[in-house]
């Protein structure tokens, strides 16, 4: 192989290596962008999960309160069906001061 052919071959190899290197740099940049977006998504996911857990806790408390109110309503209905009218609980005597 002549020196001119060697120069052409080495130049072609160098150009191919530079193009490959440029592609790798672009891919690395895209990967960095994706990693940043993934980090942001993880933070947002954490917030959503926390909000969901809080909402679930509020739902549980509301369900308990609803059960208490339903029980009181049922008791009031029973009193009405037994007496034909609503009886209120007698007022409690005020506590005496010593």
C-alpha positions in Angstrom: 0.0 0.0 0.0 1.4 3.4 -0.9 1.7 6.2 1.6 -1.1 8.1 -0.2 -3.4 5.2 0.2 -2.4 4.8 3.9 -3.2 8.5 4.5 -6.6 8.1 2.8 -7.3 5.0 4.9 -6.2 6.7 8.1 -8.2 9.8 7.3 -11.3 7.7 6.7 -10.8 5.8 10.0 -10.3 9.1 11.8 -13.5 10.6 10.2 -15.5 7.5 11.2 -14.1 7.6 14.7 -15.0 11.3 15.0 -18.5 10.7 13.8 -18.9 7.8 16.2 -17.5 10.0 19.0 -20.0 12.8 18.2 -22.9 10.3 18.2 -21.8 9.0 21.6 -21.6 12.5 23.0 -25.1 13.3 21.7 -26.4 10.1 23.2 -24.8 10.9 26.6 -26.4 14.4 26.5 -29.8 12.8 25.8 -29.2 10.3 28.6 -28.4 13.1 31.0 -31.7 14.8 30.0 -33.6 11.6 30.5 -32.0 11.1 33.9 -33.0 14.6 35.0 -36.6 14.0 33.9 -36.6 10.7 35.7 -35.5 12.3 38.9 -38.2 14.9 38.6 -40.8 12.2 37.9 -39.6 10.3 41.0 -40.1 13.4 43.2 -43.6 14.0 41.7 -44.4 10.3 42.2 -43.4 10.6 45.8 -45.7 13.6 46.2 -48.6 11.8 44.6 -48.1 8.7 46.8 -48.0 10.9 49.9 -51.1 12.8 48.8 -52.9 9.5 48.1 -51.9 8.2 51.6 -53.2 11.3 53.2 -56.5 11.2 51.3 -56.9 7.6 52.3 -56.4 8.5 55.9 -59.0 11.3 55.6 -61.3 8.8 53.9 -60.9 6.3 56.8 -61.7 9.1 59.3 -64.8 10.2 57.3 -66.0 6.6 57.1 -65.7 6.2 60.9 -67.6 9.4 61.4 -70.2 8.3 58.9 -70.6 5.0 60.8 -71.1 6.9 64.1 -73.7 9.2 62.5 -75.5 6.3 60.9 -75.7 4.6 64.2 -77.1 7.7 65.9 -79.6 8.1 63.1 -80.7 4.5 63.5 -81.1 4.9 67.2 -83.1 8.1 66.7 -85.3 6.2 64.2 -85.8 3.4 66.7 -86.9 5.9 69.4 -89.3 7.5 67.0 -90.8 4.2 66.0 -91.1 3.2 69.7 -92.6 6.4 71.0 -94.1 8.1 67.9 -92.1 11.2 68.7 -88.5 12.3 69.1 -87.3 12.3 72.7 -84.2 14.2 73.4 -81.8 13.1 76.1 -82.5 14.7 79.5 -80.1 17.5 80.1 -77.3 16.7 82.5 -77.0 18.6 85.7 -74.1 21.0 85.7 -71.0 19.9 87.6 -70.8 21.3 91.2 -67.8 23.2 92.2 -66.2 22.1 95.4 
